[in-house]
Every structure is written in structure tokens, then in C-alpha cells.
Amino acid sequence: MQCTKCKSNSTIKHGIRKNKNIKRQIYFCKDCKSFFSEQNKFIDSIYQKEILKMVLELFCKGESYKSISETINKKKHTNISKSTISRWVNKIK
């Protein structure tokens, strides 16, 4: 794994970070002494891929960010803001 700060390949695994939805491998760079984690190539998010998929499907159907937020929050018992949804959609574009 290449360091995200100095681009060195002198890195080692240094544990796993867990939150309510995902586990992510943590790395330590021996050269610049920094810690970093794997980055999601799609969207770096704490939310489940199922939620991201639902957001994109609703957006493709022509739903507004506000209605997508309300629908997802009601179905999945989350608190995703319309600005987060907007950021996801713009990142995909």
C-alpha cells in the first residue's frame, strides 16, 4: 500500500478501524511516520453500499435531494442530509 502523504511504499499494516457500518485497514508509513487508511475508490463513506445504491437509484428516477434524504432516513433509520446526498451525486458525475 502506498502512503497517501509521501507516496512511499514503506508501509505496514497497523490495525483495523471499525465504525457502525464498515471496517477499514489502517497503515503506518515508516518514512513519514503517518497513519492512513484504505480509501474507497467509489465514495469514501461510512454508510453501507446498499444506502448509496438506493440514493443513486432514487436520483436517477428524478427525486430531489430533499425527498431522497427523507425516504432513506425513514427506511434505513439514518440521518443523511440532503447536502451529503448532493455531494455523493456530484462525485459520481
Summary of the structure (lengths in Angstrom):
residues: 93
radius of gyration: 16.6
end to end distance: 27.3
largest distance: 48.3
contacts: 223
relative contact order: 0.14
helix: 38%
strand: 19%
